[in-house]
Amino acid sequence: MRVIQACLVGTSADPAAQGVASLLHDLLWAHALPSDGLEHVRARTGEHGLDVVLFVRAPSDASALARMRALLDRTEGPVASHGFALALR
């Protein structure tokens, strides 16, 4: 299993609303495909927005990163509608 870290950066000066971590956690799962190999998601409020840790079943770090980049690309619009922008670390 591989670990990929991402950050959902708030696009406004307002603090993240209560429950937004759970909402965005569910949004990631809703857009995940079986071929992504997503096993677990952890989302927590962080200093700049939300810190997200994605646990991925993949043969290499590069493959895991590519899969999660594709997943995050699929969620870009819905995530933006909740006031966040995506960034992989």
PDB file of N, CA, C and O in Angstrom, chain B, residues numbered from 101:
ATOM      1  N   MET B 101       0.843  -1.166   0.000  1.00  0.00           N
ATOM      2  CA  MET B 101       0.000   0.000   0.000  1.00  0.00           C
ATOM      3  C   MET B 101       0.894   1.235   0.000  1.00  0.00           C
ATOM      4  O   MET B 101       1.921   1.276   0.676  1.00  0.00           O
ATOM      5  N   ARG B 102       0.485   2.235  -0.767  1.00  0.00           N
ATOM      6  CA  ARG B 102       1.228   3.495  -0.893  1.00  0.00           C
ATOM      7  C   ARG B 102       0.430   4.604  -0.222  1.00  0.00           C
ATOM      8  O   ARG B 102      -0.793   4.522  -0.109  1.00  0.00           O
ATOM      9  N   VAL B 103       1.128   5.634   0.217  1.00  0.00           N
ATOM     10  CA  VAL B 103       0.493   6.770   0.876  1.00  0.00           C
ATOM     11  C   VAL B 103       0.773   8.026   0.058  1.00  0.00           C
ATOM     12  O   VAL B 103       1.921   8.341  -0.254  1.00  0.00           O
ATOM     13  N   ILE B 104      -0.296   8.730  -0.281  1.00  0.00           N
ATOM     14  CA  ILE B 104      -0.196   9.992  -1.010  1.00  0.00           C
ATOM     15  C   ILE B 104      -0.833  11.075  -0.149  1.00  0.00           C
ATOM     16  O   ILE B 104      -1.942  10.905   0.356  1.00  0.00           O
ATOM     17  N   GLN B 105      -0.128  12.186   0.014  1.00  0.00           N
ATOM     18  CA  GLN B 105      -0.669  13.303   0.778  1.00  0.00           C
ATOM     19  C   GLN B 105      -1.129  14.394  -0.168  1.00  0.00           C
ATOM     20  O   GLN B 105      -0.476  14.683  -1.171  1.00  0.00           O
ATOM     21  N   ALA B 106      -2.250  14.993   0.161  1.00  0.00           N
ATOM     22  CA  ALA B 106      -2.783  16.110  -0.606  1.00  0.00           C
ATOM     23  C   ALA B 106      -3.277  17.157   0.375  1.00  0.00           C
ATOM     24  O   ALA B 106      -3.493  16.871   1.553  1.00  0.00           O
ATOM     25  N   CYS B 107      -3.449  18.339  -0.111  1.00  0.00           N
ATOM     26  CA  CYS B 107      -3.991  19.418   0.700  1.00  0.00           C
ATOM     27  C   CYS B 107      -5.114  20.064  -0.092  1.00  0.00           C
ATOM     28  O   CYS B 107      -4.956  20.375  -1.273  1.00  0.00           O
ATOM     29  N   LEU B 108      -6.228  20.260   0.554  1.00  0.00           N
ATOM     30  CA  LEU B 108      -7.325  21.006  -0.030  1.00  0.00           C
ATOM     31  C   LEU B 108      -7.230  22.401   0.569  1.00  0.00           C
ATOM     32  O   LEU B 108      -7.582  22.618   1.728  1.00  0.00           O
ATOM     33  N   VAL B 109      -6.758  23.327  -0.223  1.00  0.00           N
ATOM     34  CA  VAL B 109      -6.498  24.682   0.235  1.00  0.00           C
ATOM     35  C   VAL B 109      -7.762  25.513   0.110  1.00  0.00           C
ATOM     36  O   VAL B 109      -8.402  25.547  -0.942  1.00  0.00           O
ATOM     37  N   GLY B 110      -8.115  26.190   1.211  1.00  0.00           N
ATOM     38  CA  GLY B 110      -9.290  27.058   1.182  1.00  0.00           C
ATOM     39  C   GLY B 110      -9.088  28.210   0.217  1.00  0.00           C
ATOM     40  O   GLY B 110      -8.017  28.815   0.183  1.00  0.00           O
ATOM     41  N   THR B 111     -10.112  28.517  -0.569  1.00  0.00           N
ATOM     42  CA  THR B 111     -10.006  29.600  -1.549  1.00  0.00           C
ATOM     43  C   THR B 111     -10.559  30.914  -1.019  1.00  0.00           C
ATOM     44  O   THR B 111     -10.569  31.917  -1.732  1.00  0.00           O
ATOM     45  N   SER B 112     -11.016  30.916   0.226  1.00  0.00           N
ATOM     46  CA  SER B 112     -11.484  32.159   0.846  1.00  0.00           C
ATOM     47  C   SER B 112     -10.799  32.319   2.195  1.00  0.00           C
ATOM     48  O   SER B 112     -10.183  31.385   2.709  1.00  0.00           O
ATOM     49  N   ALA B 113     -10.914  33.499   2.752  1.00  0.00           N
ATOM     50  CA  ALA B 113     -10.294  33.776   4.055  1.00  0.00           C
ATOM     51  C   ALA B 113     -11.103  33.183   5.211  1.00  0.00           C
ATOM     52  O   ALA B 113     -10.625  33.124   6.343  1.00  0.00           O
ATOM     53  N   ASP B 114     -12.312  32.750   4.921  1.00  0.00           N
ATOM     54  CA  ASP B 114     -13.165  32.173   5.965  1.00  0.00           C
ATOM     55  C   ASP B 114     -12.637  30.806   6.384  1.00  0.00           C
ATOM     56  O   ASP B 114     -12.124  30.056   5.554  1.00  0.00           O
ATOM     57  N   PRO B 115     -12.761  30.477   7.678  1.00  0.00           N
ATOM     58  CA  PRO B 115     -12.338  29.132   8.114  1.00  0.00           C
ATOM     59  C   PRO B 115     -13.249  28.055   7.533  1.00  0.00           C
ATOM     60  O   PRO B 115     -14.396  28.323   7.174  1.00  0.00           O
ATOM     61  N   ALA B 116     -12.726  26.843   7.446  1.00  0.00           N
ATOM     62  CA  ALA B 116     -13.510  25.724   6.928  1.00  0.00           C
ATOM     63  C   ALA B 116     -14.731  25.488   7.810  1.00  0.00           C
ATOM     64  O   ALA B 116     -14.638  25.510   9.038  1.00  0.00           O
ATOM     65  N   ALA B 117     -15.858  25.265   7.181  1.00  0.00           N
ATOM     66  CA  ALA B 117     -17.095  25.013   7.917  1.00  0.00           C
ATOM     67  C   ALA B 117     -17.021  23.666   8.613  1.00  0.00           C
ATOM     68  O   ALA B 117     -16.357  22.739   8.148  1.00  0.00           O
ATOM     69  N   GLN B 118     -17.710  23.580   9.727  1.00  0.00           N
ATOM     70  CA  GLN B 118     -17.760  22.323  10.457  1.00  0.00           C
ATOM     71  C   GLN B 118     -18.397  21.254   9.564  1.00  0.00           C
ATOM     72  O   GLN B 118     -19.410  21.507   8.912  1.00  0.00           O
ATOM     73  N   GLY B 119     -17.810  20.083   9.540  1.00  0.00           N
ATOM     74  CA  GLY B 119     -18.330  18.977   8.752  1.00  0.00           C
ATOM     75  C   GLY B 119     -17.809  18.915   7.330  1.00  0.00           C
ATOM     76  O   GLY B 119     -18.104  17.963   6.608  1.00  0.00           O
ATOM     77  N   VAL B 120     -17.033  19.918   6.908  1.00  0.00           N
ATOM     78  CA  VAL B 120     -16.549  19.922   5.533  1.00  0.00           C
ATOM     79  C   VAL B 120     -15.550  18.790   5.284  1.00  0.00           C
ATOM     80  O   VAL B 120     -15.466  18.285   4.164  1.00  0.00           O
ATOM     81  N   ALA B 121     -14.798  18.386   6.297  1.00  0.00           N
ATOM     82  CA  ALA B 121     -13.852  17.277   6.120  1.00  0.00           C
ATOM     83  C   ALA B 121     -14.611  15.998   5.765  1.00  0.00           C
ATOM     84  O   ALA B 121     -14.196  15.263   4.869  1.00  0.00           O
ATOM     85  N   SER B 122     -15.699  15.731   6.446  1.00  0.00           N
ATOM     86  CA  SER B 122     -16.511  14.544   6.148  1.00  0.00           C
ATOM     87  C   SER B 122     -17.136  14.639   4.765  1.00  0.00           C
ATOM     88  O   SER B 122     -17.187  13.652   4.032  1.00  0.00           O
ATOM     89  N   LEU B 123     -17.607  15.815   4.412  1.00  0.00           N
ATOM     90  CA  LEU B 123     -18.211  16.019   3.106  1.00  0.00           C
ATOM     91  C   LEU B 123     -17.208  15.755   1.989  1.00  0.00           C
ATOM     92  O   LEU B 123     -17.522  15.053   1.028  1.00  0.00           O
ATOM     93  N   LEU B 124     -16.001  16.313   2.107  1.00  0.00           N
ATOM     94  CA  LEU B 124     -15.002  16.137   1.062  1.00  0.00           C
ATOM     95  C   LEU B 124     -14.441  14.715   1.054  1.00  0.00           C
ATOM     96  O   LEU B 124     -14.062  14.205  -0.001  1.00  0.00           O
ATOM     97  N   HIS B 125     -14.385  14.078   2.214  1.00  0.00           N
ATOM     98  CA  HIS B 125     -14.015  12.666   2.294  1.00  0.00           C
ATOM     99  C   HIS B 125     -14.985  11.839   1.446  1.00  0.00           C
ATOM    100  O   HIS B 125     -14.568  11.010   0.637  1.00  0.00           O
ATOM    101  N   ASP B 126     -16.270  12.075   1.643  1.00  0.00           N
ATOM    102  CA  ASP B 126     -17.290  11.349   0.886  1.00  0.00           C
ATOM    103  C   ASP B 126     -17.231  11.677  -0.610  1.00  0.00           C
ATOM    104  O   ASP B 126     -17.459  10.808  -1.451  1.00  0.00           O
ATOM    105  N   LEU B 127     -16.927  12.922  -0.928  1.00  0.00           N
ATOM    106  CA  LEU B 127     -16.824  13.335  -2.321  1.00  0.00           C
ATOM    107  C   LEU B 127     -15.699  12.578  -3.026  1.00  0.00           C
ATOM    108  O   LEU B 127     -15.859  12.153  -4.170  1.00  0.00           O
ATOM    109  N   LEU B 128     -14.569  12.408  -2.352  1.00  0.00           N
ATOM    110  CA  LEU B 128     -13.463  11.645  -2.938  1.00  0.00           C
ATOM    111  C   LEU B 128     -13.879  10.196  -3.192  1.00  0.00           C
ATOM    112  O   LEU B 128     -13.594   9.647  -4.256  1.00  0.00           O
ATOM    113  N   TRP B 129     -14.540   9.586  -2.237  1.00  0.00           N
ATOM    114  CA  TRP B 129     -15.003   8.204  -2.424  1.00  0.00           C
ATOM    115  C   TRP B 129     -16.025   8.103  -3.556  1.00  0.00           C
ATOM    116  O   TRP B 129     -16.021   7.133  -4.314  1.00  0.00           O
ATOM    117  N   ALA B 130     -16.890   9.096  -3.670  1.00  0.00           N
ATOM    118  CA  ALA B 130     -17.923   9.061  -4.707  1.00  0.00           C
ATOM    119  C   ALA B 130     -17.327   9.101  -6.114  1.00  0.00           C
ATOM    120  O   ALA B 130     -17.928   8.587  -7.057  1.00  0.00           O
ATOM    121  N   HIS B 131     -16.148   9.710  -6.258  1.00  0.00           N
ATOM    122  CA  HIS B 131     -15.511   9.819  -7.565  1.00  0.00           C
ATOM    123  C   HIS B 131     -14.434   8.763  -7.809  1.00  0.00           C
ATOM    124  O   HIS B 131     -13.884   8.684  -8.907  1.00  0.00           O
ATOM    125  N   ALA B 132     -14.132   7.960  -6.805  1.00  0.00           N
ATOM    126  CA  ALA B 132     -13.096   6.931  -6.953  1.00  0.00           C
ATOM    127  C   ALA B 132     -13.603   5.779  -7.816  1.00  0.00           C
ATOM    128  O   ALA B 132     -14.751   5.349  -7.697  1.00  0.00           O
ATOM    129  N   LEU B 133     -12.735   5.299  -8.674  1.00  0.00           N
ATOM    130  CA  LEU B 133     -13.018   4.144  -9.517  1.00  0.00           C
ATOM    131  C   LEU B 133     -12.277   2.935  -8.957  1.00  0.00           C
ATOM    132  O   LEU B 133     -11.247   3.104  -8.304  1.00  0.00           O
ATOM    133  N   PRO B 134     -12.765   1.736  -9.192  1.00  0.00           N
ATOM    134  CA  PRO B 134     -12.035   0.551  -8.729  1.00  0.00           C
ATOM    135  C   PRO B 134     -10.577   0.532  -9.214  1.00  0.00           C
ATOM    136  O   PRO B 134      -9.685   0.087  -8.492  1.00  0.00           O
ATOM    137  N   SER B 135     -10.346   1.009 -10.418  1.00  0.00           N
ATOM    138  CA  SER B 135      -8.982   1.015 -10.973  1.00  0.00           C
ATOM    139  C   SER B 135      -8.049   2.002 -10.271  1.00  0.00           C
ATOM    140  O   SER B 135      -6.834   1.924 -10.450  1.00  0.00           O
ATOM    141  N   ASP B 136      -8.592   2.930  -9.476  1.00  0.00           N
ATOM    142  CA  ASP B 136      -7.752   3.870  -8.719  1.00  0.00           C
ATOM    143  C   ASP B 136      -6.988   3.160  -7.601  1.00  0.00           C
ATOM    144  O   ASP B 136      -5.909   3.601  -7.207  1.00  0.00           O
ATOM    145  N   GLY B 137      -7.545   2.065  -7.095  1.00  0.00           N
ATOM    146  CA  GLY B 137      -6.901   1.334  -6.014  1.00  0.00           C
ATOM    147  C   GLY B 137      -6.990   2.021  -4.667  1.00  0.00           C
ATOM    148  O   GLY B 137      -6.204   1.715  -3.770  1.00  0.00           O
ATOM    149  N   LEU B 138      -7.928   2.944  -4.503  1.00  0.00           N
ATOM    150  CA  LEU B 138      -8.072   3.667  -3.238  1.00  0.00           C
ATOM    151  C   LEU B 138      -8.533   2.706  -2.146  1.00  0.00           C
ATOM    152  O   LEU B 138      -9.523   1.992  -2.309  1.00  0.00           O
ATOM    153  N   GLU B 139      -7.805   2.699  -1.035  1.00  0.00           N
ATOM    154  CA  GLU B 139      -8.130   1.805   0.086  1.00  0.00           C
ATOM    155  C   GLU B 139      -8.725   2.573   1.270  1.00  0.00           C
ATOM    156  O   GLU B 139      -9.712   2.135   1.861  1.00  0.00           O
ATOM    157  N   HIS B 140      -8.130   3.708   1.614  1.00  0.00           N
ATOM    158  CA  HIS B 140      -8.574   4.511   2.762  1.00  0.00           C
ATOM    159  C   HIS B 140      -8.354   5.981   2.454  1.00  0.00           C
ATOM    160  O   HIS B 140      -7.484   6.347   1.664  1.00  0.00           O
ATOM    161  N   VAL B 141      -9.167   6.821   3.100  1.00  0.00           N
ATOM    162  CA  VAL B 141      -9.003   8.276   3.008  1.00  0.00           C
ATOM    163  C   VAL B 141      -9.082   8.835   4.413  1.00  0.00           C
ATOM    164  O   VAL B 141      -9.956   8.458   5.194  1.00  0.00           O
ATOM    165  N   ARG B 142      -8.169   9.731   4.729  1.00  0.00           N
ATOM    166  CA  ARG B 142      -8.213  10.466   5.998  1.00  0.00           C
ATOM    167  C   ARG B 142      -8.213  11.944   5.646  1.00  0.00           C
ATOM    168  O   ARG B 142      -7.316  12.416   4.947  1.00  0.00           O
ATOM    169  N   ALA B 143      -9.198  12.671   6.119  1.00  0.00           N
ATOM    170  CA  ALA B 143      -9.270  14.117   5.882  1.00  0.00           C
ATOM    171  C   ALA B 143      -9.456  14.817   7.219  1.00  0.00           C
ATOM    172  O   ALA B 143     -10.341  14.472   8.002  1.00  0.00           O
ATOM    173  N   ARG B 144      -8.605  15.809   7.468  1.00  0.00           N
ATOM    174  CA  ARG B 144      -8.673  16.572   8.717  1.00  0.00           C
ATOM    175  C   ARG B 144      -8.425  18.046   8.431  1.00  0.00           C
ATOM    176  O   ARG B 144      -7.673  18.407   7.526  1.00  0.00           O
ATOM    177  N   THR B 145      -9.064  18.870   9.210  1.00  0.00           N
ATOM    178  CA  THR B 145      -8.832  20.305   9.091  1.00  0.00           C
ATOM    179  C   THR B 145      -7.381  20.595   9.431  1.00  0.00           C
ATOM    180  O   THR B 145      -6.868  20.143  10.454  1.00  0.00           O
ATOM    181  N   GLY B 146      -6.724  21.357   8.561  1.00  0.00           N
ATOM    182  CA  GLY B 146      -5.324  21.717   8.757  1.00  0.00           C
ATOM    183  C   GLY B 146      -5.138  23.221   8.757  1.00  0.00           C
ATOM    184  O   GLY B 146      -6.102  23.987   8.757  1.00  0.00           O
ATOM    185  N   GLU B 147      -3.898  23.618   8.758  1.00  0.00           N
ATOM    186  CA  GLU B 147      -3.545  25.037   8.841  1.00  0.00           C
ATOM    187  C   GLU B 147      -4.055  25.850   7.650  1.00  0.00           C
ATOM    188  O   GLU B 147      -4.490  26.989   7.823  1.00  0.00           O
ATOM    189  N   HIS B 148      -4.007  25.284   6.454  1.00  0.00           N
ATOM    190  CA  HIS B 148      -4.377  26.018   5.246  1.00  0.00           C
ATOM    191  C   HIS B 148      -5.675  25.528   4.612  1.00  0.00           C
ATOM    192  O   HIS B 148      -6.057  25.998   3.540  1.00  0.00           O
ATOM    193  N   GLY B 149      -6.338  24.612   5.250  1.00  0.00           N
ATOM    194  CA  GLY B 149      -7.571  24.047   4.689  1.00  0.00           C
ATOM    195  C   GLY B 149      -7.786  22.656   5.248  1.00  0.00           C
ATOM    196  O   GLY B 149      -8.035  22.487   6.442  1.00  0.00           O
ATOM    197  N   LEU B 150      -7.688  21.653   4.374  1.00  0.00           N
ATOM    198  CA  LEU B 150      -7.836  20.265   4.799  1.00  0.00           C
ATOM    199  C   LEU B 150      -6.613  19.460   4.378  1.00  0.00           C
ATOM    200  O   LEU B 150      -6.158  19.549   3.237  1.00  0.00           O
ATOM    201  N   ASP B 151      -6.096  18.686   5.300  1.00  0.00           N
ATOM    202  CA  ASP B 151      -5.021  17.752   4.981  1.00  0.00           C
ATOM    203  C   ASP B 151      -5.670  16.418   4.667  1.00  0.00           C
ATOM    204  O   ASP B 151      -6.503  15.929   5.431  1.00  0.00           O
ATOM    205  N   VAL B 152      -5.290  15.834   3.548  1.00  0.00           N
ATOM    206  CA  VAL B 152      -5.874  14.570   3.102  1.00  0.00           C
ATOM    207  C   VAL B 152      -4.757  13.561   2.895  1.00  0.00           C
ATOM    208  O   VAL B 152      -3.743  13.855   2.262  1.00  0.00           O
ATOM    209  N   VAL B 153      -4.958  12.369   3.436  1.00  0.00           N
ATOM    210  CA  VAL B 153      -4.019  11.270   3.226  1.00  0.00           C
ATOM    211  C   VAL B 153      -4.794  10.172   2.501  1.00  0.00           C
ATOM    212  O   VAL B 153      -5.842   9.721   2.963  1.00  0.00           O
ATOM    213  N   LEU B 154      -4.257   9.754   1.359  1.00  0.00           N
ATOM    214  CA  LEU B 154      -4.881   8.743   0.514  1.00  0.00           C
ATOM    215  C   LEU B 154      -4.022   7.484   0.556  1.00  0.00           C
ATOM    216  O   LEU B 154      -2.833   7.530   0.239  1.00  0.00           O
ATOM    217  N   PHE B 155      -4.607   6.386   0.936  1.00  0.00           N
ATOM    218  CA  PHE B 155      -3.907   5.102   0.985  1.00  0.00           C
ATOM    219  C   PHE B 155      -4.316   4.333  -0.273  1.00  0.00           C
ATOM    220  O   PHE B 155      -5.500   4.092  -0.509  1.00  0.00           O
ATOM    221  N   VAL B 156      -3.324   3.953  -1.071  1.00  0.00           N
ATOM    222  CA  VAL B 156      -3.577   3.440  -2.404  1.00  0.00           C
ATOM    223  C   VAL B 156      -2.906   2.088  -2.611  1.00  0.00           C
ATOM    224  O   VAL B 156      -1.748   1.896  -2.239  1.00  0.00           O
ATOM    225  N   ARG B 157      -3.630   1.169  -3.196  1.00  0.00           N
ATOM    226  CA  ARG B 157      -3.074  -0.113  -3.614  1.00  0.00           C
ATOM    227  C   ARG B 157      -2.493   0.107  -5.010  1.00  0.00           C
ATOM    228  O   ARG B 157      -3.230   0.288  -5.979  1.00  0.00           O
ATOM    229  N   ALA B 158      -1.156   0.087  -5.097  1.00  0.00           N
ATOM    230  CA  ALA B 158      -0.486   0.346  -6.378  1.00  0.00           C
ATOM    231  C   ALA B 158       0.882  -0.324  -6.354  1.00  0.00           C
ATOM    232  O   ALA B 158       1.458  -0.513  -5.283  1.00  0.00           O
ATOM    233  N   PRO B 159       1.410  -0.685  -7.523  1.00  0.00           N
ATOM    234  CA  PRO B 159       2.699  -1.374  -7.581  1.00  0.00           C
ATOM    235  C   PRO B 159       3.911  -0.475  -7.324  1.00  0.00           C
ATOM    236  O   PRO B 159       5.001  -0.970  -7.035  1.00  0.00           O
ATOM    237  N   SER B 160       3.723   0.851  -7.430  1.00  0.00           N
ATOM    238  CA  SER B 160       4.849   1.762  -7.211  1.00  0.00           C
ATOM    239  C   SER B 160       4.332   3.106  -6.725  1.00  0.00           C
ATOM    240  O   SER B 160       3.145   3.410  -6.842  1.00  0.00           O
ATOM    241  N   ASP B 161       5.245   3.909  -6.176  1.00  0.00           N
ATOM    242  CA  ASP B 161       4.870   5.257  -5.753  1.00  0.00           C
ATOM    243  C   ASP B 161       4.407   6.090  -6.938  1.00  0.00           C
ATOM    244  O   ASP B 161       3.441   6.846  -6.832  1.00  0.00           O
ATOM    245  N   ALA B 162       5.097   5.952  -8.070  1.00  0.00           N
ATOM    246  CA  ALA B 162       4.732   6.721  -9.264  1.00  0.00           C
ATOM    247  C   ALA B 162       3.326   6.364  -9.744  1.00  0.00           C
ATOM    248  O   ALA B 162       2.556   7.240 -10.135  1.00  0.00           O
ATOM    249  N   SER B 163       3.002   5.087  -9.711  1.00  0.00           N
ATOM    250  CA  SER B 163       1.675   4.645 -10.118  1.00  0.00           C
ATOM    251  C   SER B 163       0.606   5.170  -9.161  1.00  0.00           C
ATOM    252  O   SER B 163      -0.451   5.627  -9.594  1.00  0.00           O
ATOM    253  N   ALA B 164       0.886   5.102  -7.865  1.00  0.00           N
ATOM    254  CA  ALA B 164      -0.058   5.611  -6.866  1.00  0.00           C
ATOM    255  C   ALA B 164      -0.290   7.104  -7.060  1.00  0.00           C
ATOM    256  O   ALA B 164      -1.425   7.575  -6.998  1.00  0.00           O
ATOM    257  N   LEU B 165       0.782   7.841  -7.292  1.00  0.00           N
ATOM    258  CA  LEU B 165       0.663   9.279  -7.495  1.00  0.00           C
ATOM    259  C   LEU B 165      -0.160   9.585  -8.747  1.00  0.00           C
ATOM    260  O   LEU B 165      -1.017  10.468  -8.721  1.00  0.00           O
ATOM    261  N   ALA B 166       0.089   8.873  -9.827  1.00  0.00           N
ATOM    262  CA  ALA B 166      -0.663   9.090 -11.065  1.00  0.00           C
ATOM    263  C   ALA B 166      -2.146   8.779 -10.870  1.00  0.00           C
ATOM    264  O   ALA B 166      -3.005   9.512 -11.361  1.00  0.00           O
ATOM    265  N   ARG B 167      -2.440   7.714 -10.168  1.00  0.00           N
ATOM    266  CA  ARG B 167      -3.839   7.344  -9.924  1.00  0.00           C
ATOM    267  C   ARG B 167      -4.555   8.396  -9.086  1.00  0.00           C
ATOM    268  O   ARG B 167      -5.693   8.766  -9.375  1.00  0.00           O
ATOM    269  N   MET B 168      -3.874   8.876  -8.040  1.00  0.00           N
ATOM    270  CA  MET B 168      -4.511   9.869  -7.171  1.00  0.00           C
ATOM    271  C   MET B 168      -4.611  11.228  -7.857  1.00  0.00           C
ATOM    272  O   MET B 168      -5.547  11.985  -7.598  1.00  0.00           O
ATOM    273  N   ARG B 169      -3.657  11.543  -8.725  1.00  0.00           N
ATOM    274  CA  ARG B 169      -3.762  12.780  -9.508  1.00  0.00           C
ATOM    275  C   ARG B 169      -5.008  12.711 -10.401  1.00  0.00           C
ATOM    276  O   ARG B 169      -5.730  13.698 -10.536  1.00  0.00           O
ATOM    277  N   ALA B 170      -5.255  11.560 -11.002  1.00  0.00           N
ATOM    278  CA  ALA B 170      -6.445  11.392 -11.840  1.00  0.00           C
ATOM    279  C   ALA B 170      -7.724  11.526 -11.003  1.00  0.00           C
ATOM    280  O   ALA B 170      -8.681  12.174 -11.428  1.00  0.00           O
ATOM    281  N   LEU B 171      -7.736  10.921  -9.832  1.00  0.00           N
ATOM    282  CA  LEU B 171      -8.899  11.034  -8.942  1.00  0.00           C
ATOM    283  C   LEU B 171      -9.127  12.489  -8.547  1.00  0.00           C
ATOM    284  O   LEU B 171     -10.251  12.986  -8.615  1.00  0.00           O
ATOM    285  N   LEU B 172      -8.078  13.156  -8.142  1.00  0.00           N
ATOM    286  CA  LEU B 172      -8.218  14.547  -7.717  1.00  0.00           C
ATOM    287  C   LEU B 172      -8.638  15.440  -8.882  1.00  0.00           C
ATOM    288  O   LEU B 172      -9.381  16.402  -8.687  1.00  0.00           O
ATOM    289  N   ASP B 173      -8.174  15.133 -10.076  1.00  0.00           N
ATOM    290  CA  ASP B 173      -8.612  15.887 -11.258  1.00  0.00           C
ATOM    291  C   ASP B 173     -10.113  15.714 -11.475  1.00  0.00           C
ATOM    292  O   ASP B 173     -10.804  16.667 -11.837  1.00  0.00           O
ATOM    293  N   ARG B 174     -10.619  14.499 -11.255  1.00  0.00           N
ATOM    294  CA  ARG B 174     -12.055  14.245 -11.425  1.00  0.00           C
ATOM    295  C   ARG B 174     -12.890  15.000 -10.398  1.00  0.00           C
ATOM    296  O   ARG B 174     -14.049  15.323 -10.659  1.00  0.00           O
ATOM    297  N   THR B 175     -12.316  15.282  -9.242  1.00  0.00           N
ATOM    298  CA  THR B 175     -13.075  15.944  -8.178  1.00  0.00           C
ATOM    299  C   THR B 175     -12.859  17.458  -8.144  1.00  0.00           C
ATOM    300  O   THR B 175     -13.414  18.145  -7.287  1.00  0.00           O
ATOM    301  N   GLU B 176     -12.060  17.974  -9.066  1.00  0.00           N
ATOM    302  CA  GLU B 176     -11.700  19.403  -9.016  1.00  0.00           C
ATOM    303  C   GLU B 176     -12.921  20.328  -8.983  1.00  0.00           C
ATOM    304  O   GLU B 176     -12.982  21.235  -8.152  1.00  0.00           O
ATOM    305  N   GLY B 177     -13.875  20.113  -9.859  1.00  0.00           N
ATOM    306  CA  GLY B 177     -15.065  20.965  -9.899  1.00  0.00           C
ATOM    307  C   GLY B 177     -15.893  20.892  -8.630  1.00  0.00           C
ATOM    308  O   GLY B 177     -16.200  21.929  -8.042  1.00  0.00           O
ATOM    309  N   PRO B 178     -16.265  19.689  -8.189  1.00  0.00           N
ATOM    310  CA  PRO B 178     -17.046  19.594  -6.949  1.00  0.00           C
ATOM    311  C   PRO B 178     -16.302  20.138  -5.723  1.00  0.00           C
ATOM    312  O   PRO B 178     -16.911  20.772  -4.861  1.00  0.00           O
ATOM    313  N   VAL B 179     -15.007  19.897  -5.645  1.00  0.00           N
ATOM    314  CA  VAL B 179     -14.221  20.413  -4.517  1.00  0.00           C
ATOM    315  C   VAL B 179     -14.214  21.940  -4.548  1.00  0.00           C
ATOM    316  O   VAL B 179     -14.355  22.583  -3.508  1.00  0.00           O
ATOM    317  N   ALA B 180     -14.051  22.520  -5.735  1.00  0.00           N
ATOM    318  CA  ALA B 180     -14.047  23.984  -5.879  1.00  0.00           C
ATOM    319  C   ALA B 180     -15.387  24.578  -5.466  1.00  0.00           C
ATOM    320  O   ALA B 180     -15.440  25.675  -4.911  1.00  0.00           O
ATOM    321  N   SER B 181     -16.465  23.855  -5.737  1.00  0.00           N
ATOM    322  CA  SER B 181     -17.785  24.375  -5.368  1.00  0.00           C
ATOM    323  C   SER B 181     -17.972  24.454  -3.857  1.00  0.00           C
ATOM    324  O   SER B 181     -18.880  25.132  -3.377  1.00  0.00           O
ATOM    325  N   HIS B 182     -17.114  23.762  -3.107  1.00  0.00           N
ATOM    326  CA  HIS B 182     -17.147  23.824  -1.645  1.00  0.00           C
ATOM    327  C   HIS B 182     -16.053  24.731  -1.090  1.00  0.00           C
ATOM    328  O   HIS B 182     -15.816  24.745   0.118  1.00  0.00           O
ATOM    329  N   GLY B 183     -15.381  25.493  -1.968  1.00  0.00           N
ATOM    330  CA  GLY B 183     -14.425  26.496  -1.521  1.00  0.00           C
ATOM    331  C   GLY B 183     -12.999  26.009  -1.332  1.00  0.00           C
ATOM    332  O   GLY B 183     -12.258  26.564  -0.520  1.00  0.00           O
ATOM    333  N   PHE B 184     -12.604  24.974  -2.073  1.00  0.00           N
ATOM    334  CA  PHE B 184     -11.238  24.444  -1.934  1.00  0.00           C
ATOM    335  C   PHE B 184     -10.592  24.220  -3.290  1.00  0.00           C
ATOM    336  O   PHE B 184     -11.268  23.996  -4.295  1.00  0.00           O
ATOM    337  N   ALA B 185      -9.275  24.286  -3.293  1.00  0.00           N
ATOM    338  CA  ALA B 185      -8.468  23.934  -4.460  1.00  0.00           C
ATOM    339  C   ALA B 185      -7.542  22.804  -4.037  1.00  0.00           C
ATOM    340  O   ALA B 185      -7.112  22.758  -2.884  1.00  0.00           O
ATOM    341  N   LEU B 186      -7.231  21.895  -4.950  1.00  0.00           N
ATOM    342  CA  LEU B 186      -6.423  20.712  -4.647  1.00  0.00           C
ATOM    343  C   LEU B 186      -4.948  20.954  -4.872  1.00  0.00           C
ATOM    344  O   LEU B 186      -4.553  21.695  -5.773  1.00  0.00           O
ATOM    345  N   ALA B 187      -4.130  20.313  -4.036  1.00  0.00           N
ATOM    346  CA  ALA B 187      -2.680  20.351  -4.221  1.00  0.00           C
ATOM    347  C   ALA B 187      -2.099  19.039  -3.716  1.00  0.00           C
ATOM    348  O   ALA B 187      -2.334  18.666  -2.567  1.00  0.00           O
ATOM    349  N   LEU B 188      -1.345  18.332  -4.554  1.00  0.00           N
ATOM    350  CA  LEU B 188      -0.638  17.120  -4.119  1.00  0.00           C
ATOM    351  C   LEU B 188       0.669  17.529  -3.478  1.00  0.00           C
ATOM    352  O   LEU B 188       1.273  18.530  -3.866  1.00  0.00           O
ATOM    353  N   ARG B 189       1.104  16.763  -2.506  1.00  0.00           N
ATOM    354  CA  ARG B 189       2.394  17.039  -1.866  1.00  0.00           C
ATOM    355  C   ARG B 189       3.388  15.983  -2.256  1.00  0.00           C
ATOM    356  O   ARG B 189       4.540  16.029  -1.823  1.00  0.00           O
TER     357      ARG B 189
END
